[in-house]
């Protein structure tokens, strides 16, 4: 029988990541964000500065427990082959990419409390959102037919501008759903996203009346 338990190296990496994160949170709560330097966090966690930066690019990431967002191939394949409309699939994809930079559950709730306590951390969260949007922009630029063909099929005017408009709207909807119902986004991001897309459709429909 195969053993799917993570190997020793993976367990050690996870333990080191958690130790640095907990040290960062503890120091920030004790001393404040400016005083919790990367050197102080590394010392509290019992690691070198080099090790710190192997796990977290910034002290804000260490405090928040965040990482650079990624675009898993399976998420993009789902976008390309999904049955939902183009806008819904794009917002789902952006939300999925954003979730790769964070953990859900109680970690999500603690991050929210930390951001409330230290509003300066909002800047780093916004940078992750922007990074996720750039990932989508690059991925779609490599597969322009994914948007162009559907735009042409739907009879959309000015099809050449559909992709940038789509990405901008997806970012707006994602921010809307997260601001309106962060717990819903945490528990069921796809359901929350789909509901938010319908809200925007209603608004656009009212604008045409």
Secondary structure, DSSP 8 states (H G I E B T S, - for coil): ----S--HHHHHHHHHHHHHHHHHHHHHHHH-TTT--HHHHHHHHT--HHHHHHH-SSHHHHHHT-------HHHHHHHHH-SS-HHHHHHHHHHHHHHTTS--THHHHHHHHHHHH-GGGHHHHHHHHHHHHHHHHHHHHHTTHHHHHHHHHTT-SSGGGHHHHHHHHHHHHHHHHHHH-HHHHHH-HHHHHHHHHHHHHHHHHHHH-
